Amino acid sequence: MTSSILIQGGTVVTADGEARADVLVDGEVITRVGKDLKTPAARIIDASGAYVIPGGIDPHTHMELPFMGTVASEDFFSGTSAAAAGGTTMIIDFVIPNPKERILDAYKKWRTWSEKSATDYSLHVAITWWDQTVYDDMGTLVRDHGVNSFKHFMAYKHAIMADDEILVASFMRARELGALCTVHAENGELVYRLQQQIFDLGISGPEGHPLSRPPAVEGEAAHRAIRIAEVLGVPLYLVHTSCIDSLEAVARARLAGQRVFAEVLSQHLVIDDSVYRDPDWNKAAHHVMSPPFRSKEHQIALWRGLQAGMLQTTATDHCCFCTEQKQAGQNDFRKIPNGTNGVEDRMGVLWHHGVRTGRLTPSEFVAATSTNAAKIFNIFPKKGAIAPGSDADLVIWDPAKSRTISAKTHHQKIDSNIYEGMTVIGNAAVTLSRGKVLWQNGKLTTEPGYGRYVNRPCNAPYWAAQTLRNAQHNPVAVQRNQKPN
């Protein structure tokens, strides 16, 4: 049961600015924001000396994902609970159909798994193959299930990779529907060949992983996806931008007026590729994710891209595999399940390394961790805002609260943590999801099933302006889409 809550004495920070104000929550929504509010609220939370910010939105997670012969250890309840402990109150996870599996069937399967979520959530849907049923199901997902984004893996050959034919067909269908196309940008053919070459050279450990996925592999795919989107006149969102090569492709497109959005993972901002050379195989393997961690010059560029607005959102690609699962690739780096933790740690890491260093203002932090994702995926101001009528997804953020990150104390369902031993100053003191306190005084009070699925309507009128502009230079962009044979 929720009731009236008055958050007093804090500094309210939104993407637009900050001011001293109280916030009144009635049930699941915010009803008033202003100075010195008076109310017979059933509960008062003192936010003196702290910031009151919108709950974080992580637009890229993989809870209980079947992948590389195993299943991610984090489920939707444990993952969203851990997220709440770190100040994140909504995730957008990914439905990833097997090739030839009806995408609508896969969506229904993920909805069943996600019903135990402790916070609100939504789902992207990946396009891993193409025929008439995929075309039809994309329309059903948009119309009846509030899906407005479709994911395309340009990597993982012989598994879920979308080649150019699938990209073009899916992008054109998304344009019809007013949906957003997202891509994992890595050239799958190059990765496949490089993996074999590296392994044939006798390199079988985790150090082979980044060698088989160099920055140019990501940059090429990012450039190709951007140009395909340009020709077809569709908006594009690049997940986990990790290197200078892809960042430059994004910057060129945005400076040319193309509607391209890009995400950066908190991990890629603070961890470099030296982790793959750790003499402890298990520690190195726990950092195997795709794209891999890069050398430090890429981190510098990514921070600048975030500061300049070329990167709009921050995420985690949270996909947990325990040590025993990682050891499936002990003799072959190609078989190490790809994925790391992060959903609990993102906000603290970004505050410590972003706001405390002066790279980001508090308002820029809010934009990068919440508001921009809400706007791009069309759930603002329901989410990502502190305003009357918005969901009461709120975090009382203590800028002086210190936490040393460790697998021994975190709430993520994994026996390691890629940030192990990192001390971050600035953490969530209280987390509310739709008016319910989920985290306070270092204790989680989450319940399975409290989270609700969030419909994300398509933004067709918004994207149409970009389509029309591109069509002036790309006549194919206004040709009538043809259904697949």
TANOR-V936949 format. One record per residue. N is the residue number from 1. RES is the residue in one letter. PSI is psi in whole degrees, 0 to 359 (NA if undefined). NEAR is the number of other C-alpha atoms within 8 Angstrom. Layout:
BEGIN
n = {N/N}
res = {RES/RES}
psi = {PSI/PSI}
near = {NEAR/NEAR}
END
This chain:
BEGIN
n = {1/2/3/4/5/6/7/8/9/10/11/12/13/14/15/16/17/18/19/20/21/22/23/24/25/26/27/28/29/30/31/32/33/34/35/36/37/38/39/40/41/42/43/44/45/46/47/48/49/50/51/52/53/54/55/56/57/58/59/60/61/62/63/64/65/66/67/68/69/70/71/72/73/74/75/76/77/78/79/80/81/82/83/84/85/86/87/88/89/90/91/92/93/94/95/96/97/98/99/100/101/102/103/104/105/106/107/108/109/110/111/112/113/114/115/116/117/118/119/120/121/122/123/124/125/126/127/128/129/130/131/132/133/134/135/136/137/138/139/140/141/142/143/144/145/146/147/148/149/150/151/152/153/154/155/156/157/158/159/160/161/162/163/164/165/166/167/168/169/170/171/172/173/174/175/176/177/178/179/180/181/182/183/184/185/186/187/188/189/190/191/192/193/194/195/196/197/198/199/200/201/202/203/204/205/206/207/208/209/210/211/212/213/214/215/216/217/218/219/220/221/222/223/224/225/226/227/228/229/230/231/232/233/234/235/236/237/238/239/240/241/242/243/244/245/246/247/248/249/250/251/252/253/254/255/256/257/258/259/260/261/262/263/264/265/266/267/268/269/270/271/272/273/274/275/276/277/278/279/280/281/282/283/284/285/286/287/288/289/290/291/292/293/294/295/296/297/298/299/300/301/302/303/304/305/306/307/308/309/310/311/312/313/314/315/316/317/318/319/320/321/322/323/324/325/326/327/328/329/330/331/332/333/334/335/336/337/338/339/340/341/342/343/344/345/346/347/348/349/350/351/352/353/354/355/356/357/358/359/360/361/362/363/364/365/366/367/368/369/370/371/372/373/374/375/376/377/378/379/380/381/382/383/384/385/386/387/388/389/390/391/392/393/394/395/396/397/398/399/400/401/402/403/404/405/406/407/408/409/410/411/412/413/414/415/416/417/418/419/420/421/422/423/424/425/426/427/428/429/430/431/432/433/434/435/436/437/438/439/440/441/442/443/444/445/446/447/448/449/450/451/452/453/454/455/456/457/458/459/460/461/462/463/464/465/466/467/468/469/470/471/472/473/474/475/476/477/478/479/480/481/482/483/484/485}
res = {M/T/S/S/I/L/I/Q/G/G/T/V/V/T/A/D/G/E/A/R/A/D/V/L/V/D/G/E/V/I/T/R/V/G/K/D/L/K/T/P/A/A/R/I/I/D/A/S/G/A/Y/V/I/P/G/G/I/D/P/H/T/H/M/E/L/P/F/M/G/T/V/A/S/E/D/F/F/S/G/T/S/A/A/A/A/G/G/T/T/M/I/I/D/F/V/I/P/N/P/K/E/R/I/L/D/A/Y/K/K/W/R/T/W/S/E/K/S/A/T/D/Y/S/L/H/V/A/I/T/W/W/D/Q/T/V/Y/D/D/M/G/T/L/V/R/D/H/G/V/N/S/F/K/H/F/M/A/Y/K/H/A/I/M/A/D/D/E/I/L/V/A/S/F/M/R/A/R/E/L/G/A/L/C/T/V/H/A/E/N/G/E/L/V/Y/R/L/Q/Q/Q/I/F/D/L/G/I/S/G/P/E/G/H/P/L/S/R/P/P/A/V/E/G/E/A/A/H/R/A/I/R/I/A/E/V/L/G/V/P/L/Y/L/V/H/T/S/C/I/D/S/L/E/A/V/A/R/A/R/L/A/G/Q/R/V/F/A/E/V/L/S/Q/H/L/V/I/D/D/S/V/Y/R/D/P/D/W/N/K/A/A/H/H/V/M/S/P/P/F/R/S/K/E/H/Q/I/A/L/W/R/G/L/Q/A/G/M/L/Q/T/T/A/T/D/H/C/C/F/C/T/E/Q/K/Q/A/G/Q/N/D/F/R/K/I/P/N/G/T/N/G/V/E/D/R/M/G/V/L/W/H/H/G/V/R/T/G/R/L/T/P/S/E/F/V/A/A/T/S/T/N/A/A/K/I/F/N/I/F/P/K/K/G/A/I/A/P/G/S/D/A/D/L/V/I/W/D/P/A/K/S/R/T/I/S/A/K/T/H/H/Q/K/I/D/S/N/I/Y/E/G/M/T/V/I/G/N/A/A/V/T/L/S/R/G/K/V/L/W/Q/N/G/K/L/T/T/E/P/G/Y/G/R/Y/V/N/R/P/C/N/A/P/Y/W/A/A/Q/T/L/R/N/A/Q/H/N/P/V/A/V/Q/R/N/Q/K/P/N}
psi = {134/160/184/135/133/118/114/148/4/174/114/125/124/179/343/344/189/149/151/126/156/157/125/128/129/110/240/359/161/132/331/146/121/176/142/49/140/132/149/51/145/338/135/132/123/119/21/133/5/168/148/116/159/145/144/149/119/108/10/94/163/87/138/46/126/120/133/43/7/186/132/138/337/127/176/329/309/322/316/332/313/321/316/322/333/0/11/128/3/140/155/110/180/126/123/95/147/153/133/358/134/128/332/322/318/318/314/324/314/323/323/315/322/356/342/6/142/340/173/155/165/178/129/161/128/145/107/355/180/132/190/325/325/315/311/316/329/318/319/319/320/312/318/348/10/32/124/15/139/131/145/117/115/1/185/61/147/17/265/15/136/117/181/325/317/318/311/314/315/318/319/320/319/322/318/320/347/26/165/133/132/151/143/108/97/136/104/325/316/317/315/314/317/322/315/318/315/316/320/336/356/9/107/349/180/336/341/338/305/332/330/354/63/164/324/329/320/317/318/313/320/314/316/315/319/317/323/316/323/313/319/348/44/149/153/144/120/124/161/62/122/356/167/321/311/326/319/323/319/314/317/315/316/321/337/2/7/143/90/130/154/144/147/142/143/326/315/342/339/352/135/176/358/339/333/349/11/132/341/108/316/317/317/317/328/347/4/112/166/129/157/173/146/171/165/333/333/323/317/316/321/318/317/323/322/317/323/353/7/334/124/330/157/142/190/338/37/113/100/133/128/170/314/323/318/328/356/338/28/331/5/107/337/343/3/120/130/125/151/170/179/345/332/337/343/309/314/319/316/324/312/312/347/298/313/335/352/1/324/146/163/322/323/325/313/317/315/334/351/296/317/320/319/320/313/321/16/45/13/139/15/318/159/14/158/94/154/130/342/152/143/60/101/149/129/111/117/109/349/356/125/143/131/116/133/146/339/336/350/171/2/145/73/146/19/172/126/345/16/124/352/127/126/135/124/107/165/126/321/137/128/135/116/47/355/130/120/339/123/142/36/16/137/136/42/158/135/132/357/326/147/149/133/118/138/96/151/154/47/313/325/314/335/325/319/319/317/320/315/327/335/333/348/87/332/337/341/4/149/131/142/136/151/152/NA}
near = {3/8/10/11/13/13/12/13/11/15/13/13/15/13/10/6/7/9/7/9/13/15/13/13/15/12/9/12/13/16/11/9/13/8/7/7/9/4/5/4/8/7/8/9/8/8/13/7/8/11/13/13/13/16/16/13/15/16/10/13/15/11/14/11/8/8/8/8/5/8/10/14/12/13/10/14/12/13/13/14/14/13/13/14/15/14/15/15/17/13/15/13/13/12/11/9/13/8/8/6/8/10/13/10/8/12/11/8/8/9/8/7/8/9/11/11/17/15/14/14/13/12/9/13/13/13/16/14/10/11/8/9/8/12/13/8/11/12/9/10/11/14/8/6/8/12/14/14/11/13/13/14/15/14/14/10/9/5/7/12/13/14/7/6/7/12/10/9/10/11/12/11/11/14/11/8/10/13/14/14/14/12/13/12/14/16/12/11/8/8/13/10/8/11/12/8/8/13/11/7/6/6/9/11/11/12/12/13/13/12/9/10/13/8/11/7/12/16/16/12/12/14/11/8/10/13/8/9/12/10/10/12/14/16/13/13/12/14/12/12/11/16/14/11/11/15/14/8/12/15/9/8/12/11/7/6/6/11/10/12/12/14/14/16/13/13/9/12/11/8/9/11/12/7/10/12/9/9/5/6/9/9/9/15/12/13/13/15/10/6/9/12/12/14/9/8/6/11/15/9/10/15/10/8/11/10/10/7/7/13/13/14/13/12/15/14/13/13/16/13/14/10/10/6/10/14/10/9/11/10/6/10/13/7/9/14/14/9/14/15/13/13/15/15/10/13/13/13/11/11/13/12/10/12/13/8/8/7/10/11/8/8/13/9/14/15/14/12/15/16/16/12/16/14/11/7/9/10/12/10/10/9/13/17/11/13/10/9/8/12/12/13/13/14/14/13/13/12/9/7/10/9/8/9/14/12/11/5/6/9/9/12/10/12/8/10/12/9/7/10/7/8/8/12/12/13/17/14/13/13/18/15/16/10/17/9/10/13/15/10/6/7/6/9/7/9/6/10/10/11/12/10/7/8/8/11/10/13/10/9/7/7/11/9/8/13/13/10/8/13/12/7/6/10/8/8/11/8/6/4/7/4/6/7/4}
END
